[in-house]
Amino acid sequence: MRLMPVAAAGLAALMLAACSGAEEPPAAEETVPGAASAMAEVENVRFDLAVDGDVPGLDISSADGVVTADGDAEGTGVITAMGMDVEVEYVIVGEDAYVKGFTGDYQQIPLGDEMLPYDPTVLLAPDRGIAELLAAYDSAEPQETEEVDGTDAYRYRVTFDPQVFADFIPAEGDWNEATVWFDTETLRVVKAEFEEGGATVTLRLSDYDDSVTVEAP
């Protein structure tokens, strides 16, 4: 059988990868839409968000917890309030948000309040979350396969649609490019790293679809 030049080159690359023991990431047009579909099916996930450097518009240095596709979340975070770093606990149930910080007791606040400057429910929001970002990506370049927190992952450099990205990280500047790691088996996102102006925002996702119940305090 005669191979076309492109097919022959692809076969040669696969044979070289097999001989070297390295697994090349699939083409972006295979992985990224598949990842978008996988993330759209997620019911809940544990997240860890770390901010290194000054990110205007994002007044937190860290946040972690669990978030559900129904729009609920709970966890802890370190926010910048009145010039100080303050550790808070938060619970979000639908449209209601509760924060425990200075007072020692939970107080109900509106979403977007300065005591909760980052809304983690955006991660799984069907209209503006990770699945929507991946579905509307502009471009992606495969890099390599590596292990992230014990998971084999494909690494890509991804550029997202700026308009779709605008609500995802409420920060000033061009943050719509990221290095993203996808689980090689499920294509779910395990890590994303955004860099802009010397600052870095790192998001890690784990414990997909564990049993989670979020209740108002």
WOHUWO-V804496 format. One record per residue. N is the residue number from 1. PSI is psi in whole degrees, -180 to 180 (999 if undefined). Layout:
n->N psi->PSI
n->N psi->PSI
This chain:
n->1 psi->135
n->2 psi->130
n->3 psi->140
n->4 psi->154
n->5 psi->-43
n->6 psi->-43
n->7 psi->-40
n->8 psi->-40
n->9 psi->-41
n->10 psi->-41
n->11 psi->-40
n->12 psi->-39
n->13 psi->-41
n->14 psi->-41
n->15 psi->-39
n->16 psi->-42
n->17 psi->-41
n->18 psi->-41
n->19 psi->-34
n->20 psi->-12
n->21 psi->1
n->22 psi->144
n->23 psi->116
n->24 psi->138
n->25 psi->146
n->26 psi->168
n->27 psi->147
n->28 psi->-36
n->29 psi->-13
n->30 psi->-44
n->31 psi->-49
n->32 psi->-47
n->33 psi->-36
n->34 psi->-39
n->35 psi->-38
n->36 psi->-44
n->37 psi->-41
n->38 psi->-43
n->39 psi->-28
n->40 psi->-19
n->41 psi->-5
n->42 psi->134
n->43 psi->-36
n->44 psi->162
n->45 psi->151
n->46 psi->138
n->47 psi->156
n->48 psi->117
n->49 psi->126
n->50 psi->134
n->51 psi->122
n->52 psi->111
n->53 psi->-179
n->54 psi->121
n->55 psi->94
n->56 psi->130
n->57 psi->-13
n->58 psi->92
n->59 psi->53
n->60 psi->155
n->61 psi->-19
n->62 psi->158
n->63 psi->147
n->64 psi->167
n->65 psi->-161
n->66 psi->149
n->67 psi->144
n->68 psi->158
n->69 psi->-15
n->70 psi->-5
n->71 psi->19
n->72 psi->156
n->73 psi->155
n->74 psi->152
n->75 psi->-154
n->76 psi->164
n->77 psi->162
n->78 psi->114
n->79 psi->162
n->80 psi->115
n->81 psi->128
n->82 psi->38
n->83 psi->7
n->84 psi->154
n->85 psi->125
n->86 psi->127
n->87 psi->131
n->88 psi->157
n->89 psi->144
n->90 psi->154
n->91 psi->133
n->92 psi->123
n->93 psi->105
n->94 psi->-121
n->95 psi->0
n->96 psi->135
n->97 psi->144
n->98 psi->137
n->99 psi->138
n->100 psi->116
n->101 psi->-100
n->102 psi->-43
n->103 psi->-22
n->104 psi->-11
n->105 psi->154
n->106 psi->140
n->107 psi->141
n->108 psi->134
n->109 psi->161
n->110 psi->148
n->111 psi->136
n->112 psi->-5
n->113 psi->154
n->114 psi->-18
n->115 psi->-8
n->116 psi->71
n->117 psi->-12
n->118 psi->129
n->119 psi->104
n->120 psi->-14
n->121 psi->-14
n->122 psi->-26
n->123 psi->-40
n->124 psi->10
n->125 psi->130
n->126 psi->-25
n->127 psi->-10
n->128 psi->14
n->129 psi->-162
n->130 psi->-43
n->131 psi->-42
n->132 psi->-39
n->133 psi->-47
n->134 psi->-36
n->135 psi->-28
n->136 psi->27
n->137 psi->151
n->138 psi->-47
n->139 psi->160
n->140 psi->142
n->141 psi->120
n->142 psi->142
n->143 psi->-73
n->144 psi->175
n->145 psi->132
n->146 psi->170
n->147 psi->133
n->148 psi->114
n->149 psi->42
n->150 psi->3
n->151 psi->132
n->152 psi->129
n->153 psi->145
n->154 psi->135
n->155 psi->132
n->156 psi->152
n->157 psi->118
n->158 psi->136
n->159 psi->125
n->160 psi->157
n->161 psi->122
n->162 psi->-38
n->163 psi->-40
n->164 psi->-33
n->165 psi->-18
n->166 psi->-36
n->167 psi->-10
n->168 psi->-50
n->169 psi->107
n->170 psi->69
n->171 psi->151
n->172 psi->142
n->173 psi->179
n->174 psi->93
n->175 psi->12
n->176 psi->18
n->177 psi->144
n->178 psi->156
n->179 psi->126
n->180 psi->136
n->181 psi->128
n->182 psi->134
n->183 psi->127
n->184 psi->-24
n->185 psi->-43
n->186 psi->-17
n->187 psi->8
n->188 psi->150
n->189 psi->131
n->190 psi->-22
n->191 psi->147
n->192 psi->139
n->193 psi->122
n->194 psi->137
n->195 psi->139
n->196 psi->127
n->197 psi->34
n->198 psi->-3
n->199 psi->155
n->200 psi->135
n->201 psi->122
n->202 psi->128
n->203 psi->126
n->204 psi->139
n->205 psi->139
n->206 psi->177
n->207 psi->50
n->208 psi->136
n->209 psi->35
n->210 psi->168
n->211 psi->117
n->212 psi->134
n->213 psi->123
n->214 psi->124
n->215 psi->148
n->216 psi->140
n->217 psi->999
